[in-house]
Amino acid sequence: MAGIKALVGLSFSGAIGLTFLLLGCALEQYGVYWPLFVLIFYVLSPIPTFISRRLSDDTESSSNACRELAYFLTTGIVVSAFGLPIVLARVNTIQWGACGLVMTGNAVIFLTILGFFVVFGGGDDFSWEQW
């Protein structure tokens, strides 16, 4: 039952994050859809972690080169997702208010992705493989 509650909570927070992103694009005073390119980063961010969990052994050693590389690549993807709206606002492609809404959406979505890995990443009673 705890897995279902966690899944519903993560779905709700993901919907809130996407709402902020769409508000940054679709409000009448902003009206530019360039910030939707951060959706690519949302899709790319969990991929290195999924690959490293498949390739690395299950020992909980203090250092694992495959996981460290995955964390590095994921960090680069997340920083790029936060940097894109700033660059778009800096060159006056989008307004700064839209940039703020997109950054808020980024924070909520990436915390949702992190929550997914925290809740379903451990090998306890349930894991993400069952979904």
A tleap script that builds the chain and sets N, CA, C and O, in Angstrom:
source leaprc.protein.ff14SB
mol = sequence {
  NMET ALA GLY ILE LYS ALA LEU VAL GLY LEU
  SER PHE SER GLY ALA ILE GLY LEU THR PHE
  LEU LEU LEU GLY CYS ALA LEU GLU GLN TYR
  GLY VAL TYR TRP PRO LEU PHE VAL LEU ILE
  PHE TYR VAL LEU SER PRO ILE PRO THR PHE
  ILE SER ARG ARG LEU SER ASP ASP THR GLU
  SER SER SER ASN ALA CYS ARG GLU LEU ALA
  TYR PHE LEU THR THR GLY ILE VAL VAL SER
  ALA PHE GLY LEU PRO ILE VAL LEU ALA ARG
  VAL ASN THR ILE GLN TRP GLY ALA CYS GLY
  LEU VAL MET THR GLY ASN ALA VAL ILE PHE
  LEU THR ILE LEU GLY PHE PHE VAL VAL PHE
  GLY GLY GLY ASP ASP PHE SER TRP GLU GLN
  CTRP
}
set mol.1.N position { 0.812 -1.194 0.000 }
set mol.1.CA position { 0.000 0.000 0.000 }
set mol.1.C position { 0.857 1.259 0.000 }
set mol.1.O position { 0.468 2.285 -0.559 }
set mol.2.N position { 2.033 1.173 0.635 }
set mol.2.CA position { 2.916 2.339 0.670 }
set mol.2.C position { 3.430 2.682 -0.725 }
set mol.2.O position { 3.656 3.852 -1.035 }
set mol.3.N position { 3.615 1.659 -1.570 }
set mol.3.CA position { 4.072 1.910 -2.933 }
set mol.3.C position { 3.038 2.648 -3.757 }
set mol.3.O position { 3.387 3.490 -4.584 }
set mol.4.N position { 1.771 2.342 -3.541 }
set mol.4.CA position { 0.693 3.014 -4.271 }
set mol.4.C position { 0.600 4.473 -3.837 }
set mol.4.O position { 0.430 5.361 -4.673 }
set mol.5.N position { 0.710 4.726 -2.523 }
set mol.5.CA position { 0.664 6.101 -2.037 }
set mol.5.C position { 1.841 6.911 -2.564 }
set mol.5.O position { 1.687 8.075 -2.931 }
set mol.6.N position { 3.011 6.293 -2.599 }
set mol.6.CA position { 4.180 6.987 -3.128 }
set mol.6.C position { 4.010 7.278 -4.606 }
set mol.6.O position { 4.368 8.360 -5.071 }
set mol.7.N position { 3.470 6.329 -5.346 }
set mol.7.CA position { 3.261 6.531 -6.776 }
set mol.7.C position { 2.254 7.643 -7.036 }
set mol.7.O position { 2.451 8.444 -7.950 }
set mol.8.N position { 1.192 7.710 -6.262 }
set mol.8.CA position { 0.196 8.777 -6.413 }
set mol.8.C position { 0.810 10.130 -6.049 }
set mol.8.O position { 0.568 11.123 -6.734 }
set mol.9.N position { 1.594 10.173 -4.986 }
set mol.9.CA position { 2.250 11.417 -4.594 }
set mol.9.C position { 3.239 11.908 -5.637 }
set mol.9.O position { 3.302 13.102 -5.931 }
set mol.10.N position { 4.013 10.979 -6.197 }
set mol.10.CA position { 4.957 11.363 -7.236 }
set mol.10.C position { 4.234 11.821 -8.499 }
set mol.10.O position { 4.693 12.745 -9.172 }
set mol.11.N position { 3.132 11.199 -8.821 }
set mol.11.CA position { 2.346 11.625 -9.982 }
set mol.11.C position { 1.784 13.027 -9.776 }
set mol.11.O position { 1.789 13.849 -10.692 }
set mol.12.N position { 1.305 13.287 -8.574 }
set mol.12.CA position { 0.768 14.610 -8.278 }
set mol.12.C position { 1.850 15.678 -8.365 }
set mol.12.O position { 1.626 16.737 -8.950 }
set mol.13.N position { 3.006 15.415 -7.798 }
set mol.13.CA position { 4.078 16.414 -7.857 }
set mol.13.C position { 4.597 16.593 -9.279 }
set mol.13.O position { 4.983 17.699 -9.657 }
set mol.14.N position { 4.614 15.530 -10.066 }
set mol.14.CA position { 4.990 15.675 -11.472 }
set mol.14.C position { 4.004 16.525 -12.242 }
set mol.14.O position { 4.394 17.320 -13.096 }
set mol.15.N position { 2.723 16.359 -11.940 }
set mol.15.CA position { 1.697 17.184 -12.599 }
set mol.15.C position { 1.834 18.649 -12.203 }
set mol.15.O position { 1.631 19.536 -13.032 }
set mol.16.N position { 2.174 18.908 -10.950 }
set mol.16.CA position { 2.385 20.293 -10.506 }
set mol.16.C position { 3.577 20.901 -11.237 }
set mol.16.O position { 3.511 22.048 -11.680 }
set mol.17.N position { 4.664 20.147 -11.368 }
set mol.17.CA position { 5.836 20.651 -12.074 }
set mol.17.C position { 5.557 20.936 -13.542 }
set mol.17.O position { 5.994 21.959 -14.071 }
set mol.18.N position { 4.837 20.044 -14.199 }
set mol.18.CA position { 4.487 20.286 -15.602 }
set mol.18.C position { 3.524 21.456 -15.743 }
set mol.18.O position { 3.548 22.151 -16.759 }
set mol.19.N position { 2.679 21.687 -14.745 }
set mol.19.CA position { 1.790 22.849 -14.776 }
set mol.19.C position { 2.594 24.141 -14.742 }
set mol.19.O position { 2.291 25.078 -15.480 }
set mol.20.N position { 3.616 24.200 -13.892 }
set mol.20.CA position { 4.473 25.385 -13.865 }
set mol.20.C position { 5.166 25.585 -15.212 }
set mol.20.O position { 5.258 26.710 -15.704 }
set mol.21.N position { 5.648 24.507 -15.801 }
set mol.21.CA position { 6.306 24.605 -17.100 }
set mol.21.C position { 5.344 25.131 -18.164 }
set mol.21.O position { 5.695 26.018 -18.943 }
set mol.22.N position { 4.148 24.587 -18.192 }
set mol.22.CA position { 3.178 25.035 -19.198 }
set mol.22.C position { 2.697 26.454 -18.940 }
set mol.22.O position { 2.404 27.184 -19.888 }
set mol.23.N position { 2.610 26.863 -17.672 }
set mol.23.CA position { 2.265 28.255 -17.386 }
set mol.23.C position { 3.342 29.208 -17.886 }
set mol.23.O position { 3.040 30.305 -18.355 }
set mol.24.N position { 4.589 28.790 -17.784 }
set mol.24.CA position { 5.683 29.613 -18.292 }
set mol.24.C position { 5.665 29.753 -19.800 }
set mol.24.O position { 6.263 30.679 -20.348 }
set mol.25.N position { 4.987 28.841 -20.473 }
set mol.25.CA position { 4.911 28.895 -21.927 }
set mol.25.C position { 3.604 29.506 -22.426 }
set mol.25.O position { 3.609 30.287 -23.378 }
set mol.26.N position { 2.494 29.159 -21.794 }
set mol.26.CA position { 1.198 29.417 -22.391 }
set mol.26.C position { 0.473 30.648 -21.867 }
set mol.26.O position { -0.545 31.035 -22.440 }
set mol.27.N position { 0.951 31.272 -20.811 }
set mol.27.CA position { 0.271 32.477 -20.356 }
set mol.27.C position { 0.331 33.546 -21.437 }
set mol.27.O position { 1.298 33.627 -22.195 }
set mol.28.N position { -0.705 34.355 -21.497 }
set mol.28.CA position { -0.851 35.300 -22.605 }
set mol.28.C position { 0.294 36.299 -22.693 }
set mol.28.O position { 0.707 36.670 -23.792 }
set mol.29.N position { 0.814 36.739 -21.546 }
set mol.29.CA position { 1.892 37.720 -21.599 }
set mol.29.C position { 3.226 37.101 -22.009 }
set mol.29.O position { 4.142 37.823 -22.403 }
set mol.30.N position { 3.351 35.762 -21.922 }
set mol.30.CA position { 4.596 35.108 -22.330 }
set mol.30.C position { 4.448 34.555 -23.742 }
set mol.30.O position { 5.150 35.012 -24.644 }
set mol.31.N position { 3.577 33.605 -23.961 }
set mol.31.CA position { 3.175 33.133 -25.273 }
set mol.31.C position { 4.259 32.572 -26.178 }
set mol.31.O position { 4.068 32.527 -27.393 }
set mol.32.N position { 5.372 32.150 -25.638 }
set mol.32.CA position { 6.445 31.568 -26.439 }
set mol.32.C position { 6.704 30.167 -25.902 }
set mol.32.O position { 6.787 29.971 -24.690 }
set mol.33.N position { 6.829 29.214 -26.776 }
set mol.33.CA position { 6.925 27.820 -26.355 }
set mol.33.C position { 8.352 27.271 -26.389 }
set mol.33.O position { 8.532 26.053 -26.359 }
set mol.34.N position { 9.342 28.109 -26.450 }
set mol.34.CA position { 10.730 27.647 -26.418 }
set mol.34.C position { 11.101 26.924 -25.127 }
set mol.34.O position { 11.907 25.995 -25.184 }
set mol.35.N position { 10.565 27.293 -23.978 }
set mol.35.CA position { 10.943 26.571 -22.750 }
set mol.35.C position { 10.532 25.109 -22.727 }
set mol.35.O position { 11.005 24.361 -21.871 }
set mol.36.N position { 9.674 24.679 -23.630 }
set mol.36.CA position { 9.284 23.273 -23.648 }
set mol.36.C position { 10.438 22.345 -24.025 }
set mol.36.O position { 10.328 21.127 -23.887 }
set mol.37.N position { 11.537 22.916 -24.498 }
set mol.37.CA position { 12.696 22.087 -24.808 }
set mol.37.C position { 13.318 21.465 -23.561 }
set mol.37.O position { 14.134 20.552 -23.683 }
set mol.38.N position { 12.957 21.933 -22.368 }
set mol.38.CA position { 13.466 21.292 -21.152 }
set mol.38.C position { 12.847 19.915 -20.954 }
set mol.38.O position { 13.350 19.132 -20.148 }
set mol.39.N position { 11.770 19.601 -21.667 }
set mol.39.CA position { 11.206 18.254 -21.598 }
set mol.39.C position { 12.220 17.200 -22.031 }
set mol.39.O position { 12.201 16.072 -21.538 }
set mol.40.N position { 13.097 17.567 -22.946 }
set mol.40.CA position { 14.155 16.648 -23.384 }
set mol.40.C position { 15.052 16.291 -22.198 }
set mol.40.O position { 15.452 15.136 -22.047 }
set mol.41.N position { 15.366 17.273 -21.364 }
set mol.41.CA position { 16.212 17.017 -20.203 }
set mol.41.C position { 15.497 16.159 -19.169 }
set mol.41.O position { 16.133 15.366 -18.475 }
set mol.42.N position { 14.172 16.309 -19.059 }
set mol.42.CA position { 13.416 15.468 -18.131 }
set mol.42.C position { 13.494 14.000 -18.542 }
set mol.42.O position { 13.564 13.110 -17.695 }
set mol.43.N position { 13.480 13.762 -19.839 }
set mol.43.CA position { 13.549 12.388 -20.335 }
set mol.43.C position { 14.975 11.844 -20.205 }
set mol.43.O position { 15.164 10.673 -19.875 }
set mol.44.N position { 15.968 12.683 -20.460 }
set mol.44.CA position { 17.357 12.226 -20.437 }
set mol.44.C position { 17.932 12.030 -19.039 }
set mol.44.O position { 18.845 11.222 -18.864 }
set mol.45.N position { 17.425 12.745 -18.044 }
set mol.45.CA position { 18.074 12.727 -16.730 }
set mol.45.C position { 18.095 11.365 -16.036 }
set mol.45.O position { 19.111 11.057 -15.413 }
set mol.46.N position { 17.065 10.530 -16.092 }
set mol.46.CA position { 17.186 9.247 -15.387 }
set mol.46.C position { 17.932 8.169 -16.171 }
set mol.46.O position { 18.264 7.129 -15.601 }
set mol.47.N position { 18.199 8.377 -17.434 }
set mol.47.CA position { 18.804 7.333 -18.267 }
set mol.47.C position { 20.177 6.893 -17.755 }
set mol.47.O position { 20.403 5.686 -17.667 }
set mol.48.N position { 21.118 7.796 -17.408 }
set mol.48.CA position { 22.409 7.307 -16.894 }
set mol.48.C position { 22.285 6.470 -15.622 }
set mol.48.O position { 23.025 5.504 -15.437 }
set mol.49.N position { 21.361 6.835 -14.758 }
set mol.49.CA position { 21.191 6.070 -13.521 }
set mol.49.C position { 20.602 4.696 -13.806 }
set mol.49.O position { 21.020 3.707 -13.204 }
set mol.50.N position { 19.635 4.623 -14.717 }
set mol.50.CA position { 19.078 3.322 -15.096 }
set mol.50.C position { 20.163 2.419 -15.680 }
set mol.50.O position { 20.236 1.236 -15.345 }
set mol.51.N position { 21.001 2.973 -16.547 }
set mol.51.CA position { 22.066 2.180 -17.171 }
set mol.51.C position { 23.079 1.731 -16.132 }
set mol.51.O position { 23.517 0.581 -16.154 }
set mol.52.N position { 23.462 2.626 -15.213 }
set mol.52.CA position { 24.479 2.240 -14.230 }
set mol.52.C position { 23.948 1.197 -13.255 }
set mol.52.O position { 24.708 0.350 -12.787 }
set mol.53.N position { 22.667 1.245 -12.945 }
set mol.53.CA position { 22.106 0.219 -12.053 }
set mol.53.C position { 22.034 -1.132 -12.731 }
set mol.53.O position { 22.115 -2.164 -12.065 }
set mol.54.N position { 21.886 -1.142 -14.026 }
set mol.54.CA position { 21.876 -2.410 -14.760 }
set mol.54.C position { 23.284 -2.981 -14.908 }
set mol.54.O position { 23.474 -4.194 -14.827 }
set mol.55.N position { 24.268 -2.112 -15.125 }
set mol.55.CA position { 25.619 -2.586 -15.416 }
set mol.55.C position { 26.466 -2.833 -14.183 }
set mol.55.O position { 27.339 -3.701 -14.202 }
set mol.56.N position { 26.228 -2.092 -13.112 }
set mol.56.CA position { 27.096 -2.236 -11.948 }
set mol.56.C position { 26.642 -3.402 -11.090 }
set mol.56.O position { 25.491 -3.835 -11.142 }
set mol.57.N position { 27.578 -3.894 -10.304 }
set mol.57.CA position { 27.229 -4.984 -9.400 }
set mol.57.C position { 26.437 -4.428 -8.221 }
set mol.57.O position { 26.413 -3.217 -7.999 }
set mol.58.N position { 25.803 -5.297 -7.483 }
set mol.58.CA position { 24.901 -4.870 -6.422 }
set mol.58.C position { 25.586 -4.647 -5.085 }
set mol.58.O position { 24.912 -4.411 -4.083 }
set mol.59.N position { 26.883 -4.714 -5.048 }
set mol.59.CA position { 27.563 -4.477 -3.783 }
set mol.59.C position { 27.507 -3.003 -3.440 }
set mol.59.O position { 27.590 -2.142 -4.316 }
set mol.60.N position { 27.368 -2.730 -2.181 }
set mol.60.CA position { 27.274 -1.343 -1.711 }
set mol.60.C position { 28.663 -0.838 -1.328 }
set mol.60.O position { 28.885 -0.442 -0.184 }
set mol.61.N position { 29.580 -0.849 -2.259 }
set mol.61.CA position { 30.916 -0.354 -1.973 }
set mol.61.C position { 30.898 1.171 -1.934 }
set mol.61.O position { 29.966 1.805 -2.429 }
set mol.62.N position { 31.915 1.736 -1.355 }
set mol.62.CA position { 31.946 3.190 -1.202 }
set mol.62.C position { 32.194 3.902 -2.524 }
set mol.62.O position { 31.793 5.056 -2.682 }
set mol.63.N position { 32.841 3.248 -3.472 }
set mol.63.CA position { 33.130 3.880 -4.746 }
set mol.63.C position { 32.850 2.896 -5.874 }
set mol.63.O position { 33.316 1.757 -5.858 }
set mol.64.N position { 32.098 3.349 -6.828 }
set mol.64.CA position { 31.775 2.549 -7.992 }
set mol.64.C position { 31.897 3.477 -9.199 }
set mol.64.O position { 31.155 4.453 -9.305 }
set mol.65.N position { 32.818 3.184 -10.100 }
set mol.65.CA position { 33.104 4.091 -11.212 }
set mol.65.C position { 31.897 4.271 -12.129 }
set mol.65.O position { 31.668 5.368 -12.639 }
set mol.66.N position { 31.143 3.232 -12.339 }
set mol.66.CA position { 29.969 3.324 -13.219 }
set mol.66.C position { 28.913 4.247 -12.617 }
set mol.66.O position { 28.337 5.074 -13.325 }
set mol.67.N position { 28.655 4.113 -11.327 }
set mol.67.CA position { 27.671 4.986 -10.674 }
set mol.67.C position { 28.164 6.422 -10.601 }
set mol.67.O position { 27.384 7.357 -10.780 }
set mol.68.N position { 29.434 6.599 -10.342 }
set mol.68.CA position { 29.972 7.959 -10.277 }
set mol.68.C position { 29.868 8.654 -11.626 }
set mol.68.O position { 29.556 9.844 -11.685 }
set mol.69.N position { 30.124 7.933 -12.701 }
set mol.69.CA position { 29.962 8.508 -14.039 }
set mol.69.C position { 28.500 8.833 -14.309 }
set mol.69.O position { 28.196 9.860 -14.916 }
set mol.70.N position { 27.597 7.974 -13.868 }
set mol.70.CA position { 26.166 8.237 -14.048 }
set mol.70.C position { 25.743 9.472 -13.263 }
set mol.70.O position { 24.971 10.286 -13.770 }
set mol.71.N position { 26.232 9.625 -12.036 }
set mol.71.CA position { 25.913 10.817 -11.257 }
set mol.71.C position { 26.451 12.070 -11.936 }
set mol.71.O position { 25.787 13.106 -11.948 }
set mol.72.N position { 27.651 11.978 -12.499 }
set mol.72.CA position { 28.243 13.117 -13.193 }
set mol.72.C position { 27.418 13.507 -14.415 }
set mol.72.O position { 27.141 14.688 -14.625 }
set mol.73.N position { 27.023 12.521 -15.221 }
set mol.73.CA position { 26.227 12.813 -16.413 }
set mol.73.C position { 24.848 13.354 -16.041 }
set mol.73.O position { 24.340 14.271 -16.687 }
set mol.74.N position { 24.252 12.790 -15.011 }
set mol.74.CA position { 22.945 13.277 -14.559 }
set mol.74.C position { 23.047 14.712 -14.056 }
set mol.74.O position { 22.162 15.527 -14.317 }
set mol.75.N position { 24.110 15.021 -13.342 }
set mol.75.CA position { 24.314 16.385 -12.868 }
set mol.75.C position { 24.452 17.355 -14.036 }
set mol.75.O position { 23.902 18.456 -13.996 }
set mol.76.N position { 25.179 16.956 -15.071 }
set mol.76.CA position { 25.306 17.804 -16.257 }
set mol.76.C position { 23.975 18.042 -16.941 }
set mol.76.O position { 23.706 19.148 -17.409 }
set mol.77.N position { 23.143 17.020 -17.005 }
set mol.77.CA position { 21.826 17.158 -17.631 }
set mol.77.C position { 20.938 18.083 -16.811 }
set mol.77.O position { 20.234 18.925 -17.369 }
set mol.78.N position { 20.967 17.932 -15.492 }
set mol.78.CA position { 20.130 18.771 -14.630 }
set mol.78.C position { 20.586 20.229 -14.682 }
set mol.78.O position { 19.753 21.133 -14.744 }
set mol.79.N position { 21.884 20.461 -14.658 }
set mol.79.CA position { 22.398 21.834 -14.739 }
set mol.79.C position { 22.034 22.450 -16.092 }
set mol.79.O position { 21.715 23.637 -16.163 }
set mol.80.N position { 22.077 21.669 -17.146 }
set mol.80.CA position { 21.683 22.170 -18.465 }
set mol.80.C position { 20.200 22.534 -18.505 }
set mol.80.O position { 19.815 23.509 -19.150 }
set mol.81.N position { 19.374 21.755 -17.817 }
set mol.81.CA position { 17.943 22.059 -17.779 }
set mol.81.C position { 17.680 23.362 -17.036 }
set mol.81.O position { 16.763 24.099 -17.397 }
set mol.82.N position { 18.461 23.658 -16.012 }
set mol.82.CA position { 18.300 24.926 -15.320 }
set mol.82.C position { 18.956 26.074 -16.082 }
set mol.82.O position { 18.543 27.225 -15.940 }
set mol.83.N position { 19.954 25.778 -16.871 }
set mol.83.CA position { 20.641 26.817 -17.623 }
set mol.83.C position { 19.909 27.265 -18.874 }
set mol.83.O position { 20.018 28.426 -19.270 }
set mol.84.N position { 19.162 26.363 -19.506 }
set mol.84.CA position { 18.472 26.715 -20.754 }
set mol.84.C position { 17.499 27.866 -20.588 }
set mol.84.O position { 17.541 28.785 -21.406 }
set mol.85.N position { 16.619 27.884 -19.582 }
set mol.85.CA position { 15.724 29.039 -19.459 }
set mol.85.C position { 16.454 30.341 -19.158 }
set mol.85.O position { 16.026 31.412 -19.590 }
set mol.86.N position { 17.548 30.250 -18.423 }
set mol.86.CA position { 18.319 31.456 -18.131 }
set mol.86.C position { 18.931 32.018 -19.407 }
set mol.86.O position { 18.906 33.228 -19.633 }
set mol.87.N position { 19.474 31.146 -20.233 }
set mol.87.CA position { 20.050 31.599 -21.499 }
set mol.87.C position { 18.965 32.172 -22.411 }
set mol.87.O position { 19.173 33.195 -23.063 }
set mol.88.N position { 17.809 31.511 -22.456 }
set mol.88.CA position { 16.715 32.019 -23.287 }
set mol.88.C position { 16.218 33.374 -22.793 }
set mol.88.O position { 15.871 34.235 -23.602 }
set mol.89.N position { 16.179 33.573 -21.482 }
set mol.89.CA position { 15.751 34.865 -20.955 }
set mol.89.C position { 16.824 35.926 -21.161 }
set mol.89.O position { 16.510 37.097 -21.375 }
set mol.90.N position { 18.067 35.529 -21.097 }
set mol.90.CA position { 19.168 36.482 -21.258 }
set mol.90.C position { 19.228 37.051 -22.672 }
set mol.90.O position { 19.578 38.217 -22.856 }
set mol.91.N position { 18.892 36.242 -23.665 }
set mol.91.CA position { 18.907 36.717 -25.057 }
set mol.91.C position { 17.536 37.227 -25.495 }
set mol.91.O position { 17.294 37.419 -26.687 }
set mol.92.N position { 16.638 37.447 -24.527 }
set mol.92.CA position { 15.300 38.004 -24.748 }
set mol.92.C position { 14.423 37.157 -25.658 }
set mol.92.O position { 13.560 37.692 -26.355 }
set mol.93.N position { 14.629 35.857 -25.661 }
set mol.93.CA position { 13.727 34.957 -26.371 }
set mol.93.C position { 12.471 34.720 -25.546 }
set mol.93.O position { 11.368 34.644 -26.089 }
set mol.94.N position { 12.639 34.605 -24.235 }
set mol.94.CA position { 11.502 34.506 -23.316 }
set mol.94.C position { 11.652 35.607 -22.283 }
set mol.94.O position { 12.721 36.202 -22.145 }
set mol.95.N position { 10.581 35.872 -21.562 }
set mol.95.CA position { 10.629 36.892 -20.509 }
set mol.95.C position { 11.115 36.267 -19.209 }
set mol.95.O position { 11.095 35.047 -19.046 }
set mol.96.N position { 11.550 37.120 -18.287 }
set mol.96.CA position { 12.097 36.627 -17.031 }
set mol.96.C position { 11.040 35.973 -16.155 }
set mol.96.O position { 11.356 35.077 -15.373 }
set mol.97.N position { 9.798 36.406 -16.273 }
set mol.97.CA position { 8.722 35.748 -15.516 }
set mol.97.C position { 8.515 34.315 -15.968 }
set mol.97.O position { 8.301 33.418 -15.153 }
set mol.98.N position { 8.582 34.108 -17.279 }
set mol.98.CA position { 8.487 32.749 -17.820 }
set mol.98.C position { 9.680 31.918 -17.371 }
set mol.98.O position { 9.548 30.725 -17.096 }
set mol.99.N position { 10.839 32.550 -17.299 }
set mol.99.CA position { 12.037 31.852 -16.825 }
set mol.99.C position { 11.842 31.394 -15.384 }
set mol.99.O position { 12.213 30.274 -15.034 }
set mol.100.N position { 11.266 32.247 -14.550 }
set mol.100.CA position { 11.011 31.863 -13.156 }
set mol.100.C position { 10.039 30.711 -13.037 }
set mol.100.O position { 10.238 29.812 -12.220 }
set mol.101.N position { 8.981 30.727 -13.850 }
set mol.101.CA position { 8.022 29.623 -13.814 }
set mol.101.C position { 8.647 28.321 -14.298 }
set mol.101.O position { 8.381 27.256 -13.740 }
set mol.102.N position { 9.469 28.402 -15.321 }
set mol.102.CA position { 10.126 27.200 -15.840 }
set mol.102.C position { 11.137 26.671 -14.827 }
set mol.102.O position { 11.269 25.459 -14.662 }
set mol.103.N position { 11.849 27.564 -14.152 }
set mol.103.CA position { 12.806 27.124 -13.131 }
set mol.103.C position { 12.087 26.464 -11.952 }
set mol.103.O position { 12.582 25.485 -11.394 }
set mol.104.N position { 10.931 26.994 -11.577 }
set mol.104.CA position { 10.139 26.363 -10.513 }
set mol.104.C position { 9.672 24.982 -10.947 }
set mol.104.O position { 9.731 24.022 -10.178 }
set mol.105.N position { 9.207 24.896 -12.185 }
set mol.105.CA position { 8.801 23.592 -12.720 }
set mol.105.C position { 9.962 22.617 -12.773 }
set mol.105.O position { 9.794 21.434 -12.477 }
set mol.106.N position { 11.144 23.105 -13.148 }
set mol.106.CA position { 12.333 22.253 -13.165 }
set mol.106.C position { 12.622 21.693 -11.778 }
set mol.106.O position { 12.879 20.500 -11.622 }
set mol.107.N position { 12.577 22.561 -10.774 }
set mol.107.CA position { 12.884 22.115 -9.413 }
set mol.107.C position { 11.891 21.045 -8.963 }
set mol.107.O position { 12.284 20.041 -8.368 }
set mol.108.N position { 10.610 21.256 -9.246 }
set mol.108.CA position { 9.600 20.286 -8.819 }
set mol.108.C position { 9.761 18.966 -9.566 }
set mol.108.O position { 9.685 17.898 -8.958 }
set mol.109.N position { 9.979 19.028 -10.867 }
set mol.109.CA position { 10.117 17.803 -11.658 }
set mol.109.C position { 11.358 17.019 -11.248 }
set mol.109.O position { 11.291 15.800 -11.089 }
set mol.110.N position { 12.485 17.697 -11.074 }
set mol.110.CA position { 13.697 16.965 -10.716 }
set mol.110.C position { 13.629 16.419 -9.288 }
set mol.110.O position { 14.205 15.368 -9.007 }
set mol.111.N position { 12.944 17.108 -8.395 }
set mol.111.CA position { 12.723 16.535 -7.063 }
set mol.111.C position { 11.788 15.333 -7.150 }
set mol.111.O position { 11.923 14.389 -6.372 }
set mol.112.N position { 10.849 15.356 -8.080 }
set mol.112.CA position { 9.983 14.198 -8.298 }
set mol.112.C position { 10.777 13.012 -8.821 }
set mol.112.O position { 10.572 11.881 -8.380 }
set mol.113.N position { 11.678 13.263 -9.754 }
set mol.113.CA position { 12.522 12.186 -10.288 }
set mol.113.C position { 13.419 11.628 -9.181 }
set mol.113.O position { 13.600 10.415 -9.074 }
set mol.114.N position { 13.976 12.515 -8.364 }
set mol.114.CA position { 14.789 12.059 -7.233 }
set mol.114.C position { 13.947 11.239 -6.260 }
set mol.114.O position { 14.396 10.209 -5.757 }
set mol.115.N position { 12.731 11.697 -6.000 }
set mol.115.CA position { 11.834 10.947 -5.121 }
set mol.115.C position { 11.514 9.572 -5.675 }
set mol.115.O position { 11.386 8.611 -4.917 }
set mol.116.N position { 11.384 9.468 -6.993 }
set mol.116.CA position { 11.143 8.173 -7.610 }
set mol.116.C position { 12.296 7.217 -7.323 }
set mol.116.O position { 12.074 6.056 -6.979 }
set mol.117.N position { 13.524 7.707 -7.466 }
set mol.117.CA position { 14.670 6.841 -7.216 }
set mol.117.C position { 14.829 6.515 -5.738 }
set mol.117.O position { 15.302 5.431 -5.397 }
set mol.118.N position { 14.449 7.421 -4.863 }
set mol.118.CA position { 14.532 7.138 -3.437 }
set mol.118.C position { 13.492 6.095 -3.037 }
set mol.118.O position { 13.792 5.165 -2.288 }
set mol.119.N position { 12.270 6.253 -3.540 }
set mol.119.CA position { 11.191 5.353 -3.146 }
set mol.119.C position { 11.332 3.993 -3.812 }
set mol.119.O position { 11.225 2.966 -3.142 }
set mol.120.N position { 11.566 3.969 -5.105 }
set mol.120.CA position { 11.579 2.717 -5.842 }
set mol.120.C position { 12.981 2.203 -6.146 }
set mol.120.O position { 13.117 1.166 -6.794 }
set mol.121.N position { 14.018 2.889 -5.703 }
set mol.121.CA position { 15.379 2.483 -6.022 }
set mol.121.C position { 15.933 1.401 -5.121 }
set mol.121.O position { 16.769 0.605 -5.551 }
set mol.122.N position { 15.490 1.359 -3.901 }
set mol.122.CA position { 15.998 0.350 -2.973 }
set mol.122.C position { 15.408 -1.013 -3.255 }
set mol.122.O position { 14.329 -1.111 -3.840 }
set mol.123.N position { 16.084 -2.045 -2.859 }
set mol.123.CA position { 15.610 -3.392 -3.101 }
set mol.123.C position { 14.766 -3.928 -1.964 }
set mol.123.O position { 14.862 -5.113 -1.645 }
set mol.124.N position { 13.947 -3.102 -1.345 }
set mol.124.CA position { 13.115 -3.541 -0.217 }
set mol.124.C position { 11.903 -4.310 -0.721 }
set mol.124.O position { 12.031 -5.160 -1.602 }
set mol.125.N position { 10.754 -4.024 -0.182 }
set mol.125.CA position { 9.534 -4.743 -0.520 }
set mol.125.C position { 9.088 -4.517 -1.953 }
set mol.125.O position { 8.492 -5.406 -2.560 }
set mol.126.N position { 9.362 -3.359 -2.495 }
set mol.126.CA position { 8.922 -3.050 -3.852 }
set mol.126.C position { 10.058 -2.294 -4.558 }
set mol.126.O position { 10.926 -1.710 -3.908 }
set mol.127.N position { 10.038 -2.316 -5.863 }
set mol.127.CA position { 11.026 -1.597 -6.645 }
set mol.127.C position { 10.382 -1.137 -7.936 }
set mol.127.O position { 9.248 -1.505 -8.242 }
set mol.128.N position { 11.103 -0.339 -8.684 }
set mol.128.CA position { 10.541 0.234 -9.905 }
set mol.128.C position { 10.385 -0.810 -10.997 }
set mol.128.O position { 9.665 -0.566 -11.966 }
set mol.129.N position { 11.039 -1.977 -10.879 }
set mol.129.CA position { 10.916 -2.992 -11.908 }
set mol.129.C position { 9.521 -3.603 -11.957 }
set mol.129.O position { 9.103 -4.092 -13.007 }
set mol.130.N position { 8.796 -3.584 -10.847 }
set mol.130.CA position { 7.466 -4.166 -10.846 }
set mol.130.C position { 6.456 -3.291 -11.568 }
set mol.130.O position { 5.385 -3.783 -11.923 }
set mol.131.N position { 6.744 -2.033 -11.799 }
set mol.131.CA position { 5.814 -1.140 -12.484 }
set mol.131.C position { 6.129 -1.217 -13.936 }
set mol.131.O position { 5.482 -0.551 -14.744 }
savepdb mol mol.pdb
quit
